[in-house]
């Protein structure tokens, strides 16, 4: 049985009106991200991968490579 996700609006979305926001949901082994204006489409990743992405964004450096 699939458990329903509990979506939360990002605090970085500010006071945006309507659906102009980023939302996150956590499940036991994954983190889910979506834009409020397209809730049917979302990305799923691991907490570790998301932490690495955020660390790279915060540092303002690095390069993006494609596999």
Secondary structure, DSSP 4 states (H G I P E B T S, - for coil): -PPPP--EE-GGGTT--TT-SEEEEEETTEEEEEEGGGTT-EEEE-HHHHHHHHHHHHHT-------
